[in-house]
Amino acid sequence: MTQTQAKAESAAPPAAKAEDDIAYLAKRYRVTPAIVREIIRRVGSSERGAVEREIQRGKARR
């Protein structure tokens, strides 16, 4: 079996997907991408659900 080059090229690298998620969350919750990166670093997980919960907690404290 041989793999096609198009399939391998279409897959985005994990770093690009992470940056897309950061940009999406920043826009959705109206915070800067730097804040989203800081939350990811502090929580220790880049899972979208965990980051969203932490953003909601932070907004509730304000």
Secondary structure as GFF3:
##gff-version 3
##sequence-region A 1 62
A	DSSP	alpha_helix	5	10	.	.	.	ID=ss1
A	DSSP	alpha_helix	14	29	.	.	.	ID=ss2
A	DSSP	alpha_helix	33	43	.	.	.	ID=ss3
A	DSSP	alpha_helix	48	61	.	.	.	ID=ss4
###
